[in-house]
Amino acid sequence: MAHSIIQVDILGLIAKAIYWGLKQIHRNDQSYKVNEVIKALRLQNKDELRPLLKAKKKTESGWDLVYILPPGVARKDFEKERVYFETFSNSIVEFECKGRRLTMHIYSTGYPNIIKFNFEPSAYSDMLAPLPIGVTPSGKLIVEDMYKLPHAMCGGMTNYGKTSWLIGVMTALLLSGVKVSVIDRKGLDFPRFAPWVNLALTETETENLLDAHIQEMRRRTKILKAHSCQNYQEYREKHNDLPYLVLIVDELTQIKSKAAQEAIDDLAHLARASGISLILATQKPSGKVWDGFTDTRSMLAGALCFYVRDVMDSQIVLGMGNTRGAELPKIQGRAIWNNDTDQMVQTMYLSAREAHSILDAKVPKEVYAFESRDERVKT
């Protein structure tokens, strides 16, 4: 009898050990956690078919899970439930979809809250105007060519990284040989960069600087026609006398005059072909930000959204139905970049003082000389 009791106790201990072991495996197996979320949320089609886990791979930063989606289930169904996947897996989750094949990137390793500015223009010599966006959870620096965008919007509440990002991209563009102009209606962040950028602080200066870009666009259009070039890129392949231009507007809501609004509309629609791009920024991304403009927002292919207070503000920056800006953690520099698809990034931090030191050491103190009148085009 004693022997059988001991045997039962041993078997019980073994069973508990096995159960504990399986529990630990499930606890560390992200695919198990994800599948449980899929079941709980009933992510399935009308025939009750759920996404099928096809493959899983351990990566340096976490896991990649590959699912085959049944008919009737799409990436957007996963996107709108992102908060549940991130909460249950205690990780950052991003989705990538090709046809019916959905890859869920789960980033479990630490994602730094501060990434110092580090940009080498020579690594992007194939781009006309390299624009560093930020570093993804996988450690990749996203860099876009402004000529291909060709315009971008940046929004977010004050003190969450917008101005630092603008200073960083201004610095990166200047290091790359791009000529930059800035409309800074607050008049606090950019005046120290006057040796390198055309600067507008008042309403009159704003209208004058925008008009200078309009006239420059028209002058360049004449030059392209005279050289039988369809666009700026074709011209640059043969000539190097027209640098790329980027105009940064910091605080779009302060652009009140009709003339200035119409100039921004015209540049957004027409300027790319002549090698001019816009970056429009605001810390108040409400519906009123576009009052007075026509369809400028539709021309801004790229959008960077830092933390915003509510879902409506997020949708103003990222597009209808996109609430991710309001779901971000309250971390300075943490943002969502959208250029067709969403990508979480940590933008690179660069203070105004550091930017000034970099430019002082590496970029000549000169601004782009806009023509005061149209010159006769020489062929």
C-alpha positions as CSV (number, residue, x, y, z in Angstrom):
1,M,0.0,0.0,0.0
2,A,2.8,2.4,1.0
3,H,4.6,1.6,-2.2
4,S,1.5,2.4,-4.4
5,I,0.9,5.7,-2.5
6,I,4.5,6.8,-3.1
7,Q,4.1,5.8,-6.8
8,V,0.9,7.9,-7.1
9,D,2.7,10.9,-5.5
10,I,5.6,10.6,-7.9
11,L,3.3,10.4,-10.9
12,G,1.4,13.4,-9.5
13,L,4.7,15.4,-9.2
14,I,5.7,14.4,-12.7
15,A,2.3,15.5,-14.1
16,K,2.6,18.8,-12.3
17,A,6.2,19.2,-13.7
18,I,5.0,18.5,-17.2
19,Y,2.1,20.9,-16.8
20,W,4.4,23.6,-15.5
21,G,6.8,23.0,-18.3
22,L,4.1,23.2,-21.0
23,K,2.9,26.4,-19.3
24,Q,6.4,27.9,-19.5
25,I,6.6,27.0,-23.1
26,H,3.3,28.6,-23.9
27,R,4.3,31.6,-21.9
28,N,7.4,32.1,-24.1
29,D,5.8,31.0,-27.3
30,Q,4.4,34.1,-29.0
31,S,2.6,32.0,-31.6
32,Y,0.5,30.4,-28.8
33,K,-0.3,33.9,-27.4
34,V,-1.3,35.2,-30.8
35,N,-3.4,32.2,-31.6
36,E,-5.3,32.7,-28.3
37,V,-5.9,36.4,-29.2
38,I,-7.2,35.3,-32.7
39,K,-9.6,32.9,-31.1
40,A,-10.8,35.3,-28.4
41,L,-11.4,38.1,-31.0
42,R,-13.1,35.6,-33.4
43,L,-10.9,36.7,-36.3
44,Q,-12.6,34.4,-38.7
45,N,-14.8,34.4,-41.8
46,K,-18.4,33.5,-42.1
47,D,-17.5,29.8,-42.4
48,E,-15.6,30.1,-39.1
49,L,-12.2,29.6,-40.8
50,R,-9.4,31.3,-38.9
51,P,-6.0,32.4,-40.1
52,L,-3.6,29.4,-40.3
53,L,-0.1,29.7,-38.8
54,K,2.2,28.7,-41.7
55,A,5.6,29.4,-40.2
56,K,7.3,31.0,-37.2
57,K,10.9,32.3,-37.0
58,K,12.9,33.7,-34.1
59,T,14.6,37.0,-35.0
60,E,17.2,39.2,-33.3
61,S,14.4,41.5,-32.1
62,G,11.6,38.9,-31.4
63,W,9.5,36.7,-33.7
64,D,8.1,36.6,-37.2
65,L,4.8,34.7,-37.5
66,V,3.5,34.0,-41.0
67,Y,-0.3,33.4,-41.4
68,I,-2.4,32.4,-44.4
69,L,-5.6,34.4,-44.3
70,P,-8.9,32.7,-45.3
71,P,-11.2,34.5,-47.7
72,G,-13.0,37.3,-45.9
73,V,-10.2,38.1,-43.4
74,A,-7.8,40.9,-44.3
75,R,-4.9,42.8,-42.8
76,K,-7.2,45.6,-41.7
77,D,-8.9,43.1,-39.3
78,F,-5.6,42.6,-37.6
79,E,-4.7,46.3,-37.7
80,K,-7.8,47.4,-35.8
81,E,-7.1,44.8,-33.0
82,R,-3.4,45.7,-32.7
83,V,-3.7,46.8,-29.1
84,Y,-4.8,43.3,-28.0
85,F,-1.9,41.6,-29.8
86,E,0.5,44.1,-28.2
87,T,-1.0,43.8,-24.8
88,F,-1.1,40.0,-24.7
89,S,2.4,39.5,-26.2
90,N,3.9,42.5,-24.2
91,S,5.6,43.6,-27.4
92,I,5.4,46.0,-30.3
93,V,3.5,44.4,-33.2
94,E,3.7,45.3,-36.9
95,F,1.9,43.7,-39.9
96,E,3.0,43.1,-43.4
97,C,0.8,41.5,-46.0
98,K,1.3,40.1,-49.5
99,G,-1.8,38.6,-51.0
100,R,-3.2,36.2,-48.5
101,R,0.1,35.9,-46.7
102,L,0.3,38.0,-43.5
103,T,3.5,38.4,-41.6
104,M,3.2,39.5,-38.0
105,H,6.5,41.1,-36.8
106,I,6.7,40.8,-33.0
107,Y,9.4,43.0,-31.4
108,S,10.1,41.7,-27.9
109,T,13.5,43.2,-27.3
110,G,14.0,46.7,-25.8
111,Y,13.2,49.6,-28.1
112,P,15.2,52.7,-27.1
113,N,13.4,55.8,-26.1
114,I,16.3,58.0,-27.3
115,I,18.2,57.6,-30.5
116,K,20.9,60.2,-31.2
117,F,21.1,61.8,-34.7
118,N,23.4,59.9,-36.9
119,F,23.2,60.5,-40.6
120,E,25.7,60.0,-43.4
121,P,24.5,61.5,-46.7
122,S,27.0,59.4,-48.8
123,A,25.0,56.3,-48.0
124,Y,22.0,57.8,-49.9
125,S,23.8,59.2,-52.9
126,D,21.2,57.7,-55.2
127,M,18.5,60.0,-53.7
128,L,18.0,63.6,-54.8
129,A,16.8,64.7,-51.3
130,P,17.2,62.0,-48.6
131,L,14.8,62.5,-45.7
132,P,15.6,60.5,-42.5
133,I,12.3,59.5,-40.8
134,G,13.2,57.4,-37.9
135,V,14.4,54.0,-36.6
136,T,12.0,51.0,-36.7
137,P,11.8,48.5,-33.8
138,S,14.0,46.2,-35.9
139,G,16.8,48.8,-35.9
140,K,16.4,50.0,-39.5
141,L,16.6,53.7,-40.3
142,I,13.9,54.7,-42.7
143,V,15.1,57.2,-45.3
144,E,12.7,58.5,-48.0
145,D,13.6,60.4,-51.1
146,M,11.6,63.7,-51.1
147,Y,11.6,63.8,-54.8
148,K,9.5,60.6,-54.8
149,L,7.2,61.5,-52.0
150,P,7.2,64.5,-52.9
151,H,5.6,66.3,-49.9
152,A,5.1,65.3,-46.3
153,M,3.1,66.3,-43.2
154,C,4.2,66.1,-39.6
155,G,1.9,66.5,-36.6
156,G,1.8,65.9,-32.8
157,M,1.3,67.5,-29.5
158,T,3.9,69.9,-28.1
159,N,6.9,68.3,-26.4
160,Y,6.7,65.0,-28.2
161,G,9.5,65.5,-30.8
162,K,8.1,67.4,-33.8
163,T,10.5,70.3,-33.6
164,S,13.5,68.1,-32.9
165,W,12.6,66.0,-36.0
166,L,12.3,69.1,-38.1
167,I,15.7,70.3,-37.0
168,G,17.1,66.9,-37.8
169,V,15.7,66.6,-41.3
170,M,16.7,70.2,-42.0
171,T,20.3,69.3,-41.0
172,A,20.2,66.0,-43.0
173,L,19.0,67.8,-46.1
174,L,21.6,70.6,-45.8
175,L,24.3,68.0,-45.4
176,S,23.0,66.3,-48.6
177,G,23.3,69.5,-50.7
178,V,19.7,70.4,-50.6
179,K,18.7,74.0,-50.2
180,V,16.2,74.6,-47.4
181,S,13.8,77.4,-46.5
182,V,11.8,77.6,-43.3
183,I,8.6,79.4,-42.3
184,D,8.8,79.7,-38.5
185,R,5.9,81.7,-37.3
186,K,6.7,81.1,-33.6
187,G,10.1,82.6,-34.4
188,L,12.0,80.6,-31.7
189,D,13.4,77.4,-33.1
190,F,15.0,78.3,-36.5
191,P,16.4,81.9,-36.4
192,R,19.8,80.6,-35.4
193,F,20.0,78.7,-38.7
194,A,19.6,81.9,-40.8
195,P,23.1,81.5,-42.2
196,W,22.0,78.3,-44.0
197,V,18.3,78.7,-44.7
198,N,15.9,81.3,-46.1
199,L,13.8,82.2,-43.1
200,A,10.4,83.8,-42.8
201,L,9.1,84.9,-39.4
202,T,6.2,87.4,-40.1
203,E,3.2,87.2,-42.3
204,T,4.7,89.5,-44.9
205,E,8.0,87.5,-45.0
206,T,5.9,84.3,-45.3
207,E,4.0,85.6,-48.3
208,N,7.3,86.9,-49.9
209,L,9.1,83.5,-49.4
210,L,6.2,81.5,-50.8
211,D,6.0,83.9,-53.8
212,A,9.7,83.4,-54.3
213,H,9.1,79.6,-54.5
214,I,6.3,80.1,-57.0
215,Q,8.4,82.3,-59.2
216,E,11.3,79.8,-58.9
217,M,9.0,76.9,-59.9
218,R,7.9,78.9,-63.0
219,R,11.5,79.8,-63.8
220,R,12.6,76.2,-63.5
221,T,9.7,75.0,-65.6
222,K,10.9,77.2,-68.4
223,I,14.5,75.9,-68.1
224,L,13.2,72.2,-68.3
225,K,11.2,73.0,-71.4
226,A,14.2,74.8,-73.0
227,H,16.3,71.7,-72.4
228,S,13.5,69.2,-73.5
229,C,13.4,67.7,-70.1
230,Q,10.2,66.2,-68.8
231,N,11.0,66.6,-65.1
232,Y,13.7,67.7,-62.6
233,Q,15.3,64.3,-62.4
234,E,15.9,64.1,-66.1
235,Y,17.5,67.6,-66.0
236,R,19.7,66.7,-63.1
237,E,21.1,63.7,-65.0
238,K,22.7,66.2,-67.4
239,H,23.1,69.4,-65.4
240,N,24.0,70.3,-61.8
241,D,23.1,74.0,-61.6
242,L,19.6,73.6,-60.0
243,P,19.8,72.3,-56.4
244,Y,16.8,70.5,-54.9
245,L,14.7,72.8,-52.7
246,V,12.7,71.9,-49.6
247,L,10.4,74.4,-47.9
248,I,9.5,73.6,-44.2
249,V,6.4,75.2,-42.8
250,D,6.4,75.0,-39.0
251,E,2.9,75.6,-37.7
252,L,0.6,75.4,-40.6
253,T,-2.3,76.8,-38.5
254,Q,-0.6,80.2,-38.4
255,I,-0.8,80.5,-42.2
256,K,-3.9,82.7,-42.3
257,S,-3.6,84.9,-45.5
258,K,-5.4,83.7,-48.6
259,A,-2.4,84.5,-50.7
260,A,-0.1,82.3,-48.6
261,Q,-2.6,79.4,-48.6
262,E,-3.1,79.6,-52.3
263,A,0.7,79.5,-52.8
264,I,1.0,76.4,-50.7
265,D,-1.8,74.8,-52.7
266,D,0.0,75.6,-56.0
267,L,3.3,74.3,-54.7
268,A,1.8,71.1,-53.4
269,H,0.2,70.4,-56.8
270,L,2.9,71.6,-59.2
271,A,6.3,72.0,-57.6
272,R,7.6,68.4,-57.7
273,A,8.5,68.4,-61.4
274,S,10.7,71.4,-60.9
275,G,12.5,70.0,-57.8
276,I,10.7,71.6,-55.0
277,S,9.1,69.8,-52.0
278,L,7.1,70.8,-48.9
279,I,7.1,69.6,-45.3
280,L,4.1,71.0,-43.5
281,A,4.0,70.7,-39.7
282,T,1.5,71.4,-36.9
283,Q,1.2,70.8,-33.2
284,K,-2.6,71.3,-33.5
285,P,-3.8,68.7,-36.0
286,S,-7.5,69.4,-35.7
287,G,-9.9,69.6,-38.6
288,K,-9.4,73.4,-38.8
289,V,-5.8,73.0,-39.9
290,W,-7.0,72.8,-43.5
291,D,-9.4,75.7,-43.3
292,G,-8.6,78.0,-46.3
293,F,-6.8,75.3,-48.2
294,T,-8.3,73.3,-51.1
295,D,-7.1,69.7,-51.4
296,T,-3.5,70.2,-50.3
297,R,-3.8,67.3,-47.8
298,S,-4.3,64.8,-50.6
299,M,-0.9,65.8,-52.1
300,L,1.0,64.9,-48.9
301,A,2.0,61.3,-49.5
302,G,4.1,61.0,-46.4
303,A,2.7,61.6,-42.9
304,L,4.5,61.4,-39.5
305,C,2.4,61.5,-36.4
306,F,3.7,61.9,-32.9
307,Y,1.5,61.3,-29.9
308,V,-1.8,63.1,-30.2
309,R,-4.7,63.5,-27.7
310,D,-7.5,61.8,-29.5
311,V,-8.4,59.6,-32.5
312,M,-9.7,62.6,-34.6
313,D,-6.3,64.3,-34.4
314,S,-4.6,61.1,-35.4
315,Q,-6.9,60.8,-38.5
316,I,-6.1,64.4,-39.5
317,V,-2.4,63.5,-39.8
318,L,-2.5,59.8,-40.8
319,G,-5.8,59.6,-42.8
320,M,-9.3,58.6,-42.2
321,G,-9.8,55.6,-39.8
322,N,-6.1,55.6,-38.7
323,T,-6.1,56.1,-34.9
324,R,-2.5,54.9,-34.2
325,G,-1.3,58.4,-33.3
326,A,-3.6,58.4,-30.3
327,E,-2.5,54.9,-29.3
328,L,1.2,55.7,-29.1
329,P,3.0,55.6,-25.7
330,K,3.8,59.0,-24.3
331,I,7.4,58.8,-25.4
332,Q,9.2,61.8,-26.9
333,G,10.2,61.0,-30.5
334,R,8.0,57.9,-30.8
335,A,5.8,58.3,-33.9
336,I,3.9,56.5,-36.7
337,W,5.2,57.0,-40.3
338,N,2.7,56.4,-43.0
339,N,3.6,56.2,-46.7
340,D,0.9,53.8,-47.9
341,T,1.4,51.6,-44.9
342,D,2.1,52.3,-41.2
343,Q,5.5,51.9,-39.5
344,M,6.3,52.8,-35.9
345,V,9.6,54.7,-35.6
346,Q,11.7,56.4,-33.0
347,T,12.9,59.6,-34.5
348,M,16.5,60.7,-34.1
349,Y,17.1,63.3,-31.5
350,L,19.1,66.4,-32.4
351,S,19.1,69.6,-30.3
352,A,19.3,73.0,-32.0
353,R,22.7,73.6,-30.5
354,E,24.0,70.3,-31.8
355,A,22.6,71.0,-35.2
356,H,24.2,74.4,-35.4
357,S,27.6,72.8,-34.5
358,I,27.2,70.2,-37.2
359,L,26.3,72.7,-39.9
360,D,29.0,75.1,-38.7
361,A,31.6,72.4,-39.3
362,K,30.3,70.9,-42.5
363,V,28.0,73.2,-44.5
364,P,29.0,76.6,-46.1
365,K,27.1,79.5,-44.7
366,E,25.0,80.4,-47.7
367,V,21.3,80.4,-48.6
368,Y,19.7,79.8,-52.0
369,A,19.5,83.0,-54.0
370,F,16.0,83.2,-55.5
371,E,15.8,85.2,-58.7
372,S,14.1,88.5,-58.2
373,R,12.7,88.2,-61.8
374,D,12.5,85.7,-64.6
375,E,15.8,85.5,-66.5
376,R,16.0,84.8,-70.2
377,V,16.5,81.1,-70.5
378,K,19.7,80.1,-72.2
379,T,20.0,76.7,-74.1
